């Protein structure tokens, strides 16, 4: 009896090969579907970011316009006094804010508002096209996609026709026409991108199916390996294209978010400017009303206060008519009676000397006035525990913050504005009558 040994490898069951290929194709299809869904999400996110950028640009334009109006109002109010009229003569008039220019295209709006009657037909055509492009993004079947593509092509042609008619019949709406054409171009490029992505996915799926059928009818190991490699190549080609577009979307998103962060910072600074200028305009309007009234507004006593410099912990006191900082609280030199006149304006009268704190004739700060006049008017923040102090008469009525020199702790008056407000020292105003 002879036993013959051979090294022939066991033949793998063709059914197992077929099952393995089916599983591989399903994995590829799932991965490609996930890539397409990611692209749709990325495109939608990018569109929302563009719309948010448009809203921020509009907010910035409104902030610039508001600053211009407040500056103009402040200049007009200042010119209603003799000293302010003289100051306006030697200062440059305020011009309108520059026009906003955008370097990146803005995503078309879903609905056009406040367009002229002559442009409504063109605007409606673009809105219809935009709505169908958005529906095209959510199509799940090839039948839906093909139907929507036909509708989108028809809508695009109708929109182009409306724009051509608008250009021929109405030459006075060139700005609207330019904006409409820009929006239509963006939407058309988006439609073509969606169509390309769907076609690539369909071609890849067809290739996978053809290779799978070819593998099923061919039993040789060489053909099986080639078919499997071809499936992998088609899959990687599709994924590579999807990843390339995803990378471009992420790069665009990063750039757009960075620009929006800068815009938000600019808006924050402009909001502070608007707050400062609105306070200035309010003060000047109140002063003008007082000057025009028959009887001056009489101040009313509010309370006794102490004022402590937060950084050093020293108390604001009066010594021989000068304002100084003392390490310890003094019950007479460090106490001020607070008198309110109108709005947020108040005056500070030292308890020991009976003099009012304010701006001297030379522009410095002193506590030597006998009366509560314009130079003795002060303003503070709503929170007295951490407040800045502003003398309203400094800078032709613009105001100046109370500052402390760090090297010798001397006290002086600065300017107004956002930058000066940031540099201004913080004070704690304590109501002694309640404490």
C-alpha positions as CSV (number, residue, x, y, z in Angstrom):
1,X,0.0,0.0,0.0
2,X,1.5,3.3,-1.1
3,X,0.7,6.7,0.4
4,X,1.2,9.6,-1.9
5,X,1.9,13.0,-0.2
6,X,1.3,16.2,-2.2
7,X,1.9,19.8,-1.4
8,X,-1.2,21.0,-3.4
9,X,-2.9,23.8,-1.4
10,X,-6.6,23.2,-0.6
11,X,-8.9,24.7,-3.1
12,X,-11.0,27.5,-1.5
13,X,-14.7,27.2,-2.1
14,X,-15.9,29.6,-4.9
15,X,-18.9,30.4,-2.8
16,X,-16.6,31.7,-0.1
17,X,-14.8,33.9,-2.6
18,X,-18.1,35.3,-3.8
19,X,-19.3,36.0,-0.3
20,X,-16.1,37.7,0.6
21,X,-16.4,40.0,-2.5
22,X,-20.0,40.8,-1.7
23,X,-18.9,41.8,1.8
24,X,-16.1,43.9,0.4
25,X,-18.4,45.7,-2.0
26,X,-20.9,46.4,0.7
27,X,-18.2,47.9,2.9
28,X,-17.0,50.1,0.0
29,X,-20.6,51.3,-0.7
30,X,-21.1,52.1,3.0
31,X,-17.8,54.0,3.1
32,X,-18.7,55.9,-0.1
33,X,-22.2,56.7,1.2
34,X,-20.7,58.0,4.4
35,X,-18.3,60.2,2.3
36,X,-21.2,61.6,0.3
37,X,-23.2,62.3,3.4
38,X,-20.1,64.1,4.9
39,X,-19.9,66.2,1.8
40,X,-23.5,67.2,2.1
41,X,-23.1,68.1,5.7
42,X,-19.9,70.1,4.9
43,X,-21.6,72.0,2.1
44,X,-24.6,72.8,4.3
45,X,-22.3,74.0,7.1
46,X,-20.3,76.1,4.7
47,X,-23.5,77.7,3.4
48,X,-24.6,78.5,7.0
49,X,-21.2,80.0,7.7
50,X,-21.5,82.2,4.6
51,X,-24.9,83.4,5.7
52,X,-23.6,84.1,9.2
53,X,-20.8,86.1,7.7
54,X,-23.3,88.2,5.8
55,X,-25.2,88.8,9.0
56,X,-22.0,89.9,10.8
57,X,-21.1,92.2,7.9
58,X,-24.5,93.8,8.1
59,X,-24.1,94.2,11.9
60,X,-20.7,95.8,11.4
61,X,-22.2,98.2,8.8
62,X,-25.0,99.1,11.3
63,X,-22.4,99.7,14.0
64,X,-20.3,101.9,11.7
65,X,-23.5,103.9,10.8
66,X,-24.5,104.2,14.5
67,X,-21.0,105.5,15.4
68,X,-21.2,108.1,12.6
69,X,-24.7,109.3,13.7
70,X,-23.5,109.6,17.3
71,X,-20.3,111.5,16.3
72,X,-22.4,113.8,14.1
73,X,-24.9,114.4,16.9
74,X,-22.2,115.0,19.4
75,X,-20.5,117.6,17.1
76,X,-23.9,119.3,16.5
77,X,-24.6,119.5,20.2
78,X,-21.1,120.8,21.0
79,X,-21.6,123.5,18.3
80,X,-24.6,124.9,20.2
81,X,-22.3,126.4,22.8
82,X,-19.8,129.2,22.3
83,X,-16.8,127.2,23.3
84,X,-18.0,124.2,21.3
85,X,-18.7,126.3,18.2
86,X,-15.1,127.6,18.4
87,X,-13.8,124.0,18.8
88,X,-15.8,122.9,15.7
89,X,-14.2,125.7,13.7
90,X,-10.7,124.3,14.3
91,X,-11.5,120.6,13.9
92,X,-12.3,118.5,10.8
93,X,-16.0,117.7,10.1
94,X,-17.0,114.1,10.5
95,X,-17.5,112.1,7.3
96,X,-19.7,109.0,6.7
97,X,-18.2,105.5,7.2
98,X,-16.5,104.0,4.2
99,X,-18.4,101.5,2.1
100,X,-17.9,97.8,3.1
101,X,-16.1,95.7,0.5
102,X,-16.3,91.9,0.6
103,X,-13.5,89.7,-0.8
104,X,-15.5,86.5,-0.6
105,X,-18.8,85.8,-2.3
106,X,-21.8,85.6,0.0
107,X,-24.2,82.7,-0.2
108,X,-27.5,83.7,-1.9
109,X,-30.4,84.3,0.5
110,X,-33.4,82.0,0.5
111,X,-35.8,85.0,0.1
112,X,-34.9,88.4,-1.4
113,X,-36.4,91.3,0.6
114,X,-36.9,95.0,-0.2
115,X,-36.2,94.6,-4.0
116,X,-37.7,97.1,-6.5
117,X,-40.8,96.1,-8.3
118,X,-38.9,95.8,-11.6
119,X,-36.5,93.2,-10.1
120,X,-39.1,90.9,-8.4
121,X,-39.6,88.6,-11.3
122,X,-35.8,87.9,-11.5
123,X,-35.5,87.6,-7.8
124,X,-38.4,85.1,-7.7
125,X,-36.8,83.0,-10.5
126,X,-33.5,82.8,-8.5
127,X,-35.4,81.9,-5.3
128,X,-37.1,79.0,-7.2
129,X,-33.8,77.8,-8.5
130,X,-32.2,78.0,-5.1
131,X,-35.1,76.0,-3.5
132,X,-34.7,73.2,-6.0
133,X,-30.9,73.1,-5.6
134,X,-31.4,72.6,-1.8
135,X,-33.9,69.8,-2.5
136,X,-31.3,68.2,-4.8
137,X,-28.9,67.9,-1.9
138,X,-31.3,65.6,0.0
139,X,-32.2,63.3,-2.9
140,X,-31.8,59.6,-1.9
141,X,-32.7,57.7,-5.1
142,X,-31.4,58.0,-8.7
143,X,-34.9,58.7,-10.0
144,X,-35.4,61.6,-7.7
145,X,-32.0,63.0,-8.5
146,X,-32.6,62.8,-12.3
147,X,-36.0,64.4,-12.0
148,X,-34.6,67.3,-9.8
149,X,-31.6,67.8,-12.2
150,X,-34.1,68.3,-15.1
151,X,-36.1,70.8,-13.0
152,X,-32.9,72.6,-11.9
153,X,-31.8,73.0,-15.5
154,X,-35.2,74.4,-16.5
155,X,-35.1,76.8,-13.5
156,X,-31.6,77.9,-14.3
157,X,-32.6,78.7,-17.9
158,X,-35.7,80.6,-16.7
159,X,-33.6,82.7,-14.2
160,X,-31.0,83.5,-17.0
161,X,-33.9,84.6,-19.2
162,X,-35.3,86.9,-16.5
163,X,-31.8,88.5,-15.9
164,X,-31.3,89.1,-19.6
165,X,-34.7,90.8,-19.9
166,X,-34.0,92.8,-16.8
167,X,-30.7,94.0,-18.3
168,X,-32.4,95.1,-21.5
169,X,-35.4,96.9,-20.1
170,X,-34.0,98.5,-16.9
171,X,-30.6,100.0,-16.9
172,X,-31.0,101.7,-13.6
173,X,-30.9,98.5,-11.5
174,X,-27.3,97.5,-12.4
175,X,-26.4,96.9,-8.7
176,X,-29.2,94.4,-8.3
177,X,-28.4,92.8,-11.6
178,X,-24.8,92.2,-10.7
179,X,-25.8,90.7,-7.3
180,X,-28.4,88.4,-9.0
181,X,-25.9,87.2,-11.5
182,X,-23.3,86.5,-8.8
183,X,-25.9,84.5,-6.8
184,X,-27.0,82.6,-9.8
185,X,-23.4,81.6,-10.7
186,X,-22.9,80.3,-7.1
187,X,-26.0,78.2,-7.2
188,X,-25.2,76.8,-10.7
189,X,-21.7,75.8,-9.5
190,X,-23.3,74.1,-6.5
191,X,-25.7,72.2,-8.8
192,X,-22.8,71.0,-11.0
193,X,-20.8,70.0,-8.0
194,X,-23.7,67.9,-6.7
195,X,-24.2,66.3,-10.1
196,X,-20.5,65.5,-10.4
197,X,-20.4,63.9,-7.0
198,X,-23.5,61.8,-7.7
199,X,-22.2,60.7,-11.1
200,X,-18.9,59.6,-9.6
201,X,-20.6,57.6,-6.9
202,X,-22.9,55.9,-9.5
203,X,-19.9,55.1,-11.8
204,X,-18.0,53.6,-8.9
205,X,-21.0,51.5,-7.9
206,X,-21.4,50.3,-11.5
207,X,-17.8,49.3,-11.7
208,X,-18.0,47.4,-8.4
209,X,-21.0,45.5,-9.6
210,X,-19.4,44.7,-13.0
211,X,-16.2,43.5,-11.4
212,X,-18.2,41.4,-9.0
213,X,-20.2,39.7,-11.8
214,X,-17.0,39.1,-13.7
215,X,-15.4,37.5,-10.7
216,X,-18.4,35.2,-10.2
217,X,-18.0,33.8,-13.8
218,X,-14.2,33.5,-13.7
219,X,-12.7,30.8,-11.5
220,X,-9.0,31.4,-12.1
221,X,-7.0,32.8,-9.1
222,X,-5.3,35.4,-11.3
223,X,-8.5,36.9,-12.6
224,X,-9.9,36.9,-9.0
225,X,-6.9,38.8,-7.8
226,X,-7.1,41.3,-10.6
227,X,-10.8,41.9,-10.0
228,X,-10.3,42.4,-6.3
229,X,-7.5,44.9,-6.9
230,X,-9.7,46.7,-9.4
231,X,-12.5,47.0,-6.9
232,X,-10.0,48.4,-4.4
233,X,-8.7,50.9,-6.9
234,X,-12.2,52.2,-7.8
235,X,-13.1,52.5,-4.2
236,X,-9.9,54.4,-3.3
237,X,-10.4,56.7,-6.3
238,X,-13.9,57.6,-5.1
239,X,-12.8,58.1,-1.5
240,X,-9.8,60.2,-2.6
241,X,-12.0,62.6,-4.6
242,X,-14.4,62.9,-1.7
243,X,-11.6,63.5,0.8
244,X,-10.2,66.2,-1.5
245,X,-13.4,68.1,-1.5
246,X,-13.9,67.6,2.2
247,X,-10.4,69.0,2.7
248,X,-11.2,72.1,0.6
249,X,-14.4,72.6,2.6
250,X,-12.6,72.3,5.9
251,X,-10.0,74.8,4.7
252,X,-12.7,77.2,3.6
253,X,-14.5,76.8,6.9
254,X,-11.3,77.5,8.9
255,X,-10.7,80.6,6.9
256,X,-14.3,81.8,7.2
257,X,-14.4,81.2,10.9
258,X,-11.1,83.1,11.4
259,X,-12.5,86.1,9.5
260,X,-15.7,85.9,11.5
261,X,-13.7,85.9,14.8
262,X,-12.0,89.1,13.6
263,X,-15.3,90.6,12.8
264,X,-16.8,89.7,16.2
265,X,-13.7,91.3,17.9
266,X,-14.3,94.4,15.8
267,X,-18.0,94.4,16.7
268,X,-17.1,94.1,20.4
269,X,-14.8,97.1,20.2
270,X,-17.4,99.1,18.2
271,X,-20.1,98.3,20.7
272,X,-17.9,99.8,23.5
273,X,-17.3,102.8,21.3
274,X,-21.1,103.2,20.7
275,X,-21.7,103.0,24.5
276,X,-19.1,105.7,25.2
277,X,-20.3,108.0,22.5
278,X,-24.0,107.6,23.5
279,X,-23.1,108.6,27.0
280,X,-21.3,111.7,25.7
281,X,-24.2,112.7,23.5
282,X,-26.6,112.2,26.5
283,X,-24.4,114.4,28.7
284,X,-24.2,117.2,26.1
285,X,-28.0,117.0,25.5
286,X,-28.6,117.3,29.2
287,X,-26.3,120.3,29.5
288,X,-28.0,122.0,26.6
289,X,-31.5,121.4,28.2
290,X,-30.2,122.9,31.4
291,X,-28.8,126.0,29.7
292,X,-32.1,126.6,27.9
293,X,-34.3,126.0,30.9
294,X,-35.7,129.0,32.9
295,X,-34.7,127.6,36.3
296,X,-31.5,125.6,36.9
297,X,-31.8,122.1,38.2
298,X,-31.0,122.1,41.9
299,X,-28.8,119.3,43.2
300,X,-30.2,117.0,45.9
301,X,-28.2,115.3,48.6
302,X,-27.9,111.5,48.2
303,X,-25.5,110.1,50.7
304,X,-22.0,110.3,52.2
305,X,-19.4,108.1,50.5
306,X,-15.8,107.0,50.7
307,X,-13.8,106.3,47.6
308,X,-11.1,103.6,47.6
309,X,-8.5,102.9,44.9
310,X,-8.9,99.2,44.2
311,X,-5.3,98.4,43.0
312,X,-3.5,100.1,45.9
313,X,-6.2,99.9,48.6
314,X,-5.7,103.6,49.4
315,X,-8.5,106.0,50.1
316,X,-9.2,109.2,48.2
317,X,-8.6,112.2,50.5
318,X,-8.2,116.0,50.3
319,X,-5.1,117.7,51.6
320,X,-4.8,121.5,51.2
321,X,-7.2,121.5,48.2
322,X,-5.3,118.7,46.5
323,X,-6.5,115.2,45.9
324,X,-4.3,112.5,47.4
325,X,-4.3,108.8,48.3
326,X,-4.0,107.8,51.9
327,X,-3.2,104.4,53.3
328,X,-5.8,104.7,56.0
329,X,-9.4,106.0,56.0
330,X,-9.9,109.4,57.5
331,X,-13.4,110.3,58.8
332,X,-13.3,113.9,57.6
333,X,-10.8,114.3,54.7
334,X,-11.7,110.9,53.2
335,X,-15.5,111.5,53.3
336,X,-17.5,113.1,50.5
337,X,-21.1,114.1,50.3
338,X,-22.6,113.0,47.0
339,X,-25.2,115.3,45.4
340,X,-27.2,114.3,42.3
341,X,-28.3,116.8,39.7
342,X,-29.9,115.1,36.7
343,X,-29.6,111.7,35.1
344,X,-26.3,110.0,36.2
345,X,-24.5,113.3,37.0
346,X,-23.4,113.9,40.6
347,X,-21.1,116.1,42.5
348,X,-18.6,115.3,45.3
349,X,-18.2,117.8,48.3
350,X,-15.5,117.1,50.8
351,X,-16.7,116.9,54.4
352,X,-13.8,118.7,56.0
353,X,-13.2,121.6,53.6
354,X,-16.7,121.9,52.2
355,X,-15.3,122.4,48.7
356,X,-16.3,120.6,45.6
357,X,-14.1,118.2,43.7
358,X,-13.6,119.0,40.0
359,X,-11.5,120.3,37.1
360,X,-9.3,123.4,37.9
361,X,-9.0,126.3,35.5
362,X,-5.6,125.0,34.3
363,X,-7.1,121.6,33.5
364,X,-5.9,119.7,36.5
365,X,-7.9,118.2,39.3
366,X,-8.5,120.0,42.7
367,X,-11.0,120.3,45.5
368,X,-11.3,124.1,45.8
369,X,-14.7,125.1,44.1
370,X,-17.3,126.8,46.3
371,X,-20.2,125.8,44.0
372,X,-21.4,122.8,42.2
373,X,-20.8,124.0,38.6
374,X,-20.2,122.4,35.2
375,X,-16.5,121.6,36.1
376,X,-17.6,119.7,39.2
377,X,-19.9,117.2,37.5
378,X,-18.9,113.5,37.7
379,X,-20.2,110.2,36.3
380,X,-19.7,106.6,37.6
381,X,-20.6,103.1,36.5
382,X,-23.8,101.5,37.7
383,X,-21.8,99.1,39.9
384,X,-20.1,101.2,42.6
385,X,-18.0,98.3,43.9
386,X,-15.8,98.4,40.7
387,X,-16.4,101.7,39.0
388,X,-14.5,104.2,36.9
389,X,-14.8,107.9,37.7
390,X,-15.3,110.4,34.9
391,X,-15.2,114.2,35.1
392,X,-17.6,115.4,32.4
393,X,-16.1,118.8,31.8
394,X,-12.8,117.6,30.4
395,X,-12.1,117.8,26.7
396,X,-14.7,120.4,25.7
397,X,-17.4,118.4,27.6
398,X,-16.3,115.0,26.2
399,X,-15.1,113.9,29.7
400,X,-11.9,112.5,31.2
401,X,-11.3,109.5,33.5
402,X,-9.7,109.8,36.9
403,X,-6.2,108.2,36.7
404,X,-3.5,107.3,39.2
405,X,0.2,107.4,38.3
406,X,1.8,104.1,39.3
407,X,5.2,105.5,40.1
408,X,4.2,108.2,42.7
409,X,0.5,107.6,43.2
410,X,-0.4,111.1,42.0
411,X,-3.9,111.7,40.6
412,X,-4.7,113.3,37.3
413,X,-7.4,113.5,34.7
414,X,-7.1,111.6,31.4
415,X,-9.2,111.5,28.3
416,X,-12.3,109.6,27.2
417,X,-13.0,106.8,24.7
418,X,-12.6,103.1,24.7
419,X,-8.8,103.0,25.0
420,X,-8.8,105.6,27.9
421,X,-11.6,103.7,29.6
422,X,-9.5,100.5,29.5
423,X,-6.6,102.4,31.1
424,X,-8.7,104.1,33.7
425,X,-8.3,103.1,37.3
426,X,-11.1,101.3,39.2
427,X,-12.6,102.7,42.4
428,X,-14.8,101.3,45.1
429,X,-17.5,103.8,46.1
430,X,-19.0,102.9,49.5
431,X,-22.2,104.4,50.9
432,X,-21.3,105.3,54.5
433,X,-24.9,106.1,55.5
434,X,-26.0,102.5,54.9
435,X,-22.8,100.8,56.2
